[in-house]
Amino acid sequence: MKKLEEIVGQLEKGEIALEQAVELYSQGIKISADCRKELENAKLKITEEK
């Protein structure tokens, strides 16, 4: 999550080259998807325990 926040911060500044911005954006999308998957897994575990 911290890495995702760093990426967002860098993109918001707008002081990086377009090529680097695209790379950071791609990394951010992957991290976001990974986080979403982890949250869904946690939610499923909680639901199954009830």
PyMOL Python script that loads the backbone (N, CA, C, O; Angstrom):
from pymol import cmd

cmd.read_pdbstr("""\
ATOM      1  N   MET A   1       0.835  -1.193   0.000  1.00  0.00           N
ATOM      2  CA  MET A   1       0.000   0.000   0.000  1.00  0.00           C
ATOM      3  C   MET A   1       0.875   1.250   0.000  1.00  0.00           C
ATOM      4  O   MET A   1       0.569   2.237  -0.670  1.00  0.00           O
ATOM      5  N   LYS A   2       1.967   1.193   0.761  1.00  0.00           N
ATOM      6  CA  LYS A   2       2.862   2.349   0.829  1.00  0.00           C
ATOM      7  C   LYS A   2       3.467   2.649  -0.548  1.00  0.00           C
ATOM      8  O   LYS A   2       3.578   3.810  -0.943  1.00  0.00           O
ATOM      9  N   LYS A   3       3.856   1.599  -1.271  1.00  0.00           N
ATOM     10  CA  LYS A   3       4.428   1.786  -2.601  1.00  0.00           C
ATOM     11  C   LYS A   3       3.404   2.433  -3.533  1.00  0.00           C
ATOM     12  O   LYS A   3       3.751   3.289  -4.347  1.00  0.00           O
ATOM     13  N   LEU A   4       2.157   2.025  -3.410  1.00  0.00           N
ATOM     14  CA  LEU A   4       1.095   2.605  -4.234  1.00  0.00           C
ATOM     15  C   LEU A   4       0.942   4.099  -3.937  1.00  0.00           C
ATOM     16  O   LEU A   4       0.763   4.903  -4.852  1.00  0.00           O
ATOM     17  N   GLU A   5       1.012   4.461  -2.668  1.00  0.00           N
ATOM     18  CA  GLU A   5       0.929   5.870  -2.280  1.00  0.00           C
ATOM     19  C   GLU A   5       2.106   6.673  -2.851  1.00  0.00           C
ATOM     20  O   GLU A   5       1.939   7.817  -3.274  1.00  0.00           O
ATOM     21  N   GLU A   6       3.296   6.060  -2.858  1.00  0.00           N
ATOM     22  CA  GLU A   6       4.470   6.728  -3.429  1.00  0.00           C
ATOM     23  C   GLU A   6       4.285   6.971  -4.924  1.00  0.00           C
ATOM     24  O   GLU A   6       4.614   8.041  -5.436  1.00  0.00           O
ATOM     25  N   ILE A   7       3.759   5.972  -5.611  1.00  0.00           N
ATOM     26  CA  ILE A   7       3.530   6.091  -7.053  1.00  0.00           C
ATOM     27  C   ILE A   7       2.535   7.205  -7.339  1.00  0.00           C
ATOM     28  O   ILE A   7       2.760   8.031  -8.224  1.00  0.00           O
ATOM     29  N   VAL A   8       1.448   7.229  -6.603  1.00  0.00           N
ATOM     30  CA  VAL A   8       0.432   8.269  -6.792  1.00  0.00           C
ATOM     31  C   VAL A   8       1.052   9.647  -6.561  1.00  0.00           C
ATOM     32  O   VAL A   8       0.800  10.583  -7.321  1.00  0.00           O
ATOM     33  N   GLY A   9       1.854   9.765  -5.522  1.00  0.00           N
ATOM     34  CA  GLY A   9       2.506  11.039  -5.226  1.00  0.00           C
ATOM     35  C   GLY A   9       3.389  11.507  -6.369  1.00  0.00           C
ATOM     36  O   GLY A   9       3.364  12.680  -6.740  1.00  0.00           O
ATOM     37  N   GLN A  10       4.167  10.594  -6.925  1.00  0.00           N
ATOM     38  CA  GLN A  10       5.052  10.950  -8.040  1.00  0.00           C
ATOM     39  C   GLN A  10       4.249  11.357  -9.269  1.00  0.00           C
ATOM     40  O   GLN A  10       4.601  12.311  -9.963  1.00  0.00           O
ATOM     41  N   LEU A  11       3.171  10.629  -9.533  1.00  0.00           N
ATOM     42  CA  LEU A  11       2.354  10.961 -10.705  1.00  0.00           C
ATOM     43  C   LEU A  11       1.647  12.302 -10.529  1.00  0.00           C
ATOM     44  O   LEU A  11       1.502  13.063 -11.485  1.00  0.00           O
ATOM     45  N   GLU A  12       1.207  12.587  -9.302  1.00  0.00           N
ATOM     46  CA  GLU A  12       0.514  13.851  -9.055  1.00  0.00           C
ATOM     47  C   GLU A  12       1.436  15.058  -9.206  1.00  0.00           C
ATOM     48  O   GLU A  12       0.994  16.135  -9.607  1.00  0.00           O
ATOM     49  N   LYS A  13       2.701  14.879  -8.890  1.00  0.00           N
ATOM     50  CA  LYS A  13       3.657  15.983  -9.032  1.00  0.00           C
ATOM     51  C   LYS A  13       3.820  16.382 -10.491  1.00  0.00           C
ATOM     52  O   LYS A  13       3.988  17.562 -10.802  1.00  0.00           O
ATOM     53  N   GLY A  14       3.770  15.399 -11.388  1.00  0.00           N
ATOM     54  CA  GLY A  14       3.887  15.688 -12.811  1.00  0.00           C
ATOM     55  C   GLY A  14       5.275  16.105 -13.250  1.00  0.00           C
ATOM     56  O   GLY A  14       5.427  16.711 -14.311  1.00  0.00           O
ATOM     57  N   GLU A  15       6.286  15.798 -12.463  1.00  0.00           N
ATOM     58  CA  GLU A  15       7.649  16.222 -12.773  1.00  0.00           C
ATOM     59  C   GLU A  15       8.503  15.095 -13.349  1.00  0.00           C
ATOM     60  O   GLU A  15       9.732  15.162 -13.301  1.00  0.00           O
ATOM     61  N   ILE A  16       7.868  14.072 -13.888  1.00  0.00           N
ATOM     62  CA  ILE A  16       8.603  12.946 -14.447  1.00  0.00           C
ATOM     63  C   ILE A  16       8.293  12.826 -15.935  1.00  0.00           C
ATOM     64  O   ILE A  16       7.283  13.333 -16.424  1.00  0.00           O
ATOM     65  N   ALA A  17       9.190  12.142 -16.636  1.00  0.00           N
ATOM     66  CA  ALA A  17       9.010  11.944 -18.070  1.00  0.00           C
ATOM     67  C   ALA A  17       7.799  11.059 -18.335  1.00  0.00           C
ATOM     68  O   ALA A  17       7.431  10.228 -17.504  1.00  0.00           O
ATOM     69  N   LEU A  18       7.197  11.243 -19.479  1.00  0.00           N
ATOM     70  CA  LEU A  18       6.008  10.486 -19.849  1.00  0.00           C
ATOM     71  C   LEU A  18       6.264   8.985 -19.790  1.00  0.00           C
ATOM     72  O   LEU A  18       5.424   8.231 -19.297  1.00  0.00           O
ATOM     73  N   GLU A  19       7.396   8.554 -20.280  1.00  0.00           N
ATOM     74  CA  GLU A  19       7.734   7.128 -20.282  1.00  0.00           C
ATOM     75  C   GLU A  19       7.765   6.572 -18.854  1.00  0.00           C
ATOM     76  O   GLU A  19       7.258   5.480 -18.597  1.00  0.00           O
ATOM     77  N   GLN A  20       8.358   7.322 -17.941  1.00  0.00           N
ATOM     78  CA  GLN A  20       8.412   6.896 -16.544  1.00  0.00           C
ATOM     79  C   GLN A  20       7.014   6.928 -15.923  1.00  0.00           C
ATOM     80  O   GLN A  20       6.669   6.054 -15.127  1.00  0.00           O
ATOM     81  N   ALA A  21       6.219   7.921 -16.281  1.00  0.00           N
ATOM     82  CA  ALA A  21       4.858   8.024 -15.755  1.00  0.00           C
ATOM     83  C   ALA A  21       4.026   6.814 -16.183  1.00  0.00           C
ATOM     84  O   ALA A  21       3.254   6.278 -15.388  1.00  0.00           O
ATOM     85  N   VAL A  22       4.178   6.392 -17.410  1.00  0.00           N
ATOM     86  CA  VAL A  22       3.446   5.229 -17.909  1.00  0.00           C
ATOM     87  C   VAL A  22       3.879   3.974 -17.151  1.00  0.00           C
ATOM     88  O   VAL A  22       3.043   3.146 -16.788  1.00  0.00           O
ATOM     89  N   GLU A  23       5.178   3.837 -16.914  1.00  0.00           N
ATOM     90  CA  GLU A  23       5.691   2.688 -16.167  1.00  0.00           C
ATOM     91  C   GLU A  23       5.155   2.690 -14.737  1.00  0.00           C
ATOM     92  O   GLU A  23       4.714   1.654 -14.239  1.00  0.00           O
ATOM     93  N   LEU A  24       5.190   3.839 -14.077  1.00  0.00           N
ATOM     94  CA  LEU A  24       4.667   3.943 -12.723  1.00  0.00           C
ATOM     95  C   LEU A  24       3.174   3.640 -12.673  1.00  0.00           C
ATOM     96  O   LEU A  24       2.696   2.968 -11.760  1.00  0.00           O
ATOM     97  N   TYR A  25       2.450   4.141 -13.657  1.00  0.00           N
ATOM     98  CA  TYR A  25       1.012   3.877 -13.727  1.00  0.00           C
ATOM     99  C   TYR A  25       0.750   2.374 -13.841  1.00  0.00           C
ATOM    100  O   TYR A  25      -0.130   1.839 -13.167  1.00  0.00           O
ATOM    101  N   SER A  26       1.513   1.704 -14.690  1.00  0.00           N
ATOM    102  CA  SER A  26       1.363   0.256 -14.856  1.00  0.00           C
ATOM    103  C   SER A  26       1.649  -0.475 -13.553  1.00  0.00           C
ATOM    104  O   SER A  26       0.932  -1.405 -13.184  1.00  0.00           O
ATOM    105  N   GLN A  27       2.700  -0.052 -12.859  1.00  0.00           N
ATOM    106  CA  GLN A  27       3.025  -0.661 -11.570  1.00  0.00           C
ATOM    107  C   GLN A  27       1.884  -0.426 -10.578  1.00  0.00           C
ATOM    108  O   GLN A  27       1.503  -1.331  -9.836  1.00  0.00           O
ATOM    109  N   GLY A  28       1.353   0.772 -10.571  1.00  0.00           N
ATOM    110  CA  GLY A  28       0.260   1.110  -9.676  1.00  0.00           C
ATOM    111  C   GLY A  28      -0.975   0.270  -9.919  1.00  0.00           C
ATOM    112  O   GLY A  28      -1.633  -0.162  -8.972  1.00  0.00           O
ATOM    113  N   ILE A  29      -1.292   0.037 -11.175  1.00  0.00           N
ATOM    114  CA  ILE A  29      -2.446  -0.791 -11.532  1.00  0.00           C
ATOM    115  C   ILE A  29      -2.245  -2.212 -11.014  1.00  0.00           C
ATOM    116  O   ILE A  29      -3.172  -2.813 -10.471  1.00  0.00           O
ATOM    117  N   LYS A  30      -1.033  -2.750 -11.181  1.00  0.00           N
ATOM    118  CA  LYS A  30      -0.749  -4.109 -10.706  1.00  0.00           C
ATOM    119  C   LYS A  30      -0.847  -4.182  -9.186  1.00  0.00           C
ATOM    120  O   LYS A  30      -1.449  -5.109  -8.646  1.00  0.00           O
ATOM    121  N   ILE A  31      -0.258  -3.211  -8.497  1.00  0.00           N
ATOM    122  CA  ILE A  31      -0.313  -3.204  -7.030  1.00  0.00           C
ATOM    123  C   ILE A  31      -1.757  -3.083  -6.561  1.00  0.00           C
ATOM    124  O   ILE A  31      -2.167  -3.768  -5.624  1.00  0.00           O
ATOM    125  N   SER A  32      -2.522  -2.223  -7.201  1.00  0.00           N
ATOM    126  CA  SER A  32      -3.926  -2.048  -6.850  1.00  0.00           C
ATOM    127  C   SER A  32      -4.705  -3.356  -7.016  1.00  0.00           C
ATOM    128  O   SER A  32      -5.515  -3.713  -6.161  1.00  0.00           O
ATOM    129  N   ALA A  33      -4.460  -4.060  -8.106  1.00  0.00           N
ATOM    130  CA  ALA A  33      -5.134  -5.336  -8.345  1.00  0.00           C
ATOM    131  C   ALA A  33      -4.735  -6.362  -7.288  1.00  0.00           C
ATOM    132  O   ALA A  33      -5.575  -7.123  -6.808  1.00  0.00           O
ATOM    133  N   ASP A  34      -3.455  -6.381  -6.930  1.00  0.00           N
ATOM    134  CA  ASP A  34      -2.986  -7.303  -5.895  1.00  0.00           C
ATOM    135  C   ASP A  34      -3.649  -7.001  -4.549  1.00  0.00           C
ATOM    136  O   ASP A  34      -4.053  -7.919  -3.835  1.00  0.00           O
ATOM    137  N   CYS A  35      -3.759  -5.738  -4.210  1.00  0.00           N
ATOM    138  CA  CYS A  35      -4.404  -5.333  -2.952  1.00  0.00           C
ATOM    139  C   CYS A  35      -5.875  -5.732  -2.950  1.00  0.00           C
ATOM    140  O   CYS A  35      -6.391  -6.243  -1.956  1.00  0.00           O
ATOM    141  N   ARG A  36      -6.532  -5.495  -4.060  1.00  0.00           N
ATOM    142  CA  ARG A  36      -7.948  -5.851  -4.180  1.00  0.00           C
ATOM    143  C   ARG A  36      -8.141  -7.355  -3.994  1.00  0.00           C
ATOM    144  O   ARG A  36      -9.081  -7.793  -3.329  1.00  0.00           O
ATOM    145  N   LYS A  37      -7.240  -8.139  -4.589  1.00  0.00           N
ATOM    146  CA  LYS A  37      -7.315  -9.593  -4.463  1.00  0.00           C
ATOM    147  C   LYS A  37      -7.130 -10.019  -3.006  1.00  0.00           C
ATOM    148  O   LYS A  37      -7.852 -10.886  -2.513  1.00  0.00           O
ATOM    149  N   GLU A  38      -6.168  -9.414  -2.322  1.00  0.00           N
ATOM    150  CA  GLU A  38      -5.934  -9.730  -0.912  1.00  0.00           C
ATOM    151  C   GLU A  38      -7.160  -9.388  -0.061  1.00  0.00           C
ATOM    152  O   GLU A  38      -7.542 -10.149   0.827  1.00  0.00           O
ATOM    153  N   LEU A  39      -7.764  -8.247  -0.341  1.00  0.00           N
ATOM    154  CA  LEU A  39      -8.966  -7.864   0.399  1.00  0.00           C
ATOM    155  C   LEU A  39     -10.117  -8.840   0.154  1.00  0.00           C
ATOM    156  O   LEU A  39     -10.844  -9.189   1.084  1.00  0.00           O
ATOM    157  N   GLU A  40     -10.281  -9.269  -1.067  1.00  0.00           N
ATOM    158  CA  GLU A  40     -11.335 -10.231  -1.387  1.00  0.00           C
ATOM    159  C   GLU A  40     -11.082 -11.555  -0.678  1.00  0.00           C
ATOM    160  O   GLU A  40     -12.018 -12.180  -0.179  1.00  0.00           O
ATOM    161  N   ASN A  41      -9.820 -11.987  -0.632  1.00  0.00           N
ATOM    162  CA  ASN A  41      -9.481 -13.222   0.066  1.00  0.00           C
ATOM    163  C   ASN A  41      -9.778 -13.102   1.555  1.00  0.00           C
ATOM    164  O   ASN A  41     -10.308 -14.035   2.160  1.00  0.00           O
ATOM    165  N   ALA A  42      -9.441 -11.967   2.146  1.00  0.00           N
ATOM    166  CA  ALA A  42      -9.710 -11.748   3.559  1.00  0.00           C
ATOM    167  C   ALA A  42     -11.219 -11.740   3.822  1.00  0.00           C
ATOM    168  O   ALA A  42     -11.693 -12.320   4.799  1.00  0.00           O
ATOM    169  N   LYS A  43     -11.954 -11.081   2.944  1.00  0.00           N
ATOM    170  CA  LYS A  43     -13.403 -11.018   3.085  1.00  0.00           C
ATOM    171  C   LYS A  43     -14.016 -12.421   2.999  1.00  0.00           C
ATOM    172  O   LYS A  43     -14.931 -12.756   3.752  1.00  0.00           O
ATOM    173  N   LEU A  44     -13.505 -13.226   2.078  1.00  0.00           N
ATOM    174  CA  LEU A  44     -13.988 -14.582   1.924  1.00  0.00           C
ATOM    175  C   LEU A  44     -13.716 -15.416   3.176  1.00  0.00           C
ATOM    176  O   LEU A  44     -14.577 -16.180   3.612  1.00  0.00           O
ATOM    177  N   LYS A  45     -12.536 -15.273   3.747  1.00  0.00           N
ATOM    178  CA  LYS A  45     -12.192 -15.998   4.976  1.00  0.00           C
ATOM    179  C   LYS A  45     -13.110 -15.601   6.118  1.00  0.00           C
ATOM    180  O   LYS A  45     -13.577 -16.456   6.870  1.00  0.00           O
ATOM    181  N   ILE A  46     -13.369 -14.312   6.249  1.00  0.00           N
ATOM    182  CA  ILE A  46     -14.255 -13.834   7.311  1.00  0.00           C
ATOM    183  C   ILE A  46     -15.665 -14.371   7.120  1.00  0.00           C
ATOM    184  O   ILE A  46     -16.304 -14.799   8.081  1.00  0.00           O
ATOM    185  N   THR A  47     -16.145 -14.352   5.901  1.00  0.00           N
ATOM    186  CA  THR A  47     -17.478 -14.845   5.581  1.00  0.00           C
ATOM    187  C   THR A  47     -17.598 -16.349   5.858  1.00  0.00           C
ATOM    188  O   THR A  47     -18.622 -16.811   6.360  1.00  0.00           O
ATOM    189  N   GLU A  48     -16.552 -17.104   5.531  1.00  0.00           N
ATOM    190  CA  GLU A  48     -16.574 -18.545   5.733  1.00  0.00           C
ATOM    191  C   GLU A  48     -16.549 -18.905   7.219  1.00  0.00           C
ATOM    192  O   GLU A  48     -17.092 -19.937   7.613  1.00  0.00           O
ATOM    193  N   GLU A  49     -15.928 -18.071   8.041  1.00  0.00           N
ATOM    194  CA  GLU A  49     -15.812 -18.346   9.470  1.00  0.00           C
ATOM    195  C   GLU A  49     -17.123 -18.107  10.218  1.00  0.00           C
ATOM    196  O   GLU A  49     -17.300 -18.597  11.333  1.00  0.00           O
ATOM    197  N   LYS A  50     -18.012 -17.378   9.626  1.00  0.00           N
ATOM    198  CA  LYS A  50     -19.289 -17.069  10.304  1.00  0.00           C
ATOM    199  C   LYS A  50     -20.211 -18.238  10.316  1.00  0.00           C
ATOM    200  O   LYS A  50     -21.320 -18.145  10.844  1.00  0.00           O
TER     201      LYS A  50
END
""", "prot")
cmd.dss("prot")
cmd.show_as("cartoon", "prot")
cmd.util.cbc("prot")
cmd.orient("prot")
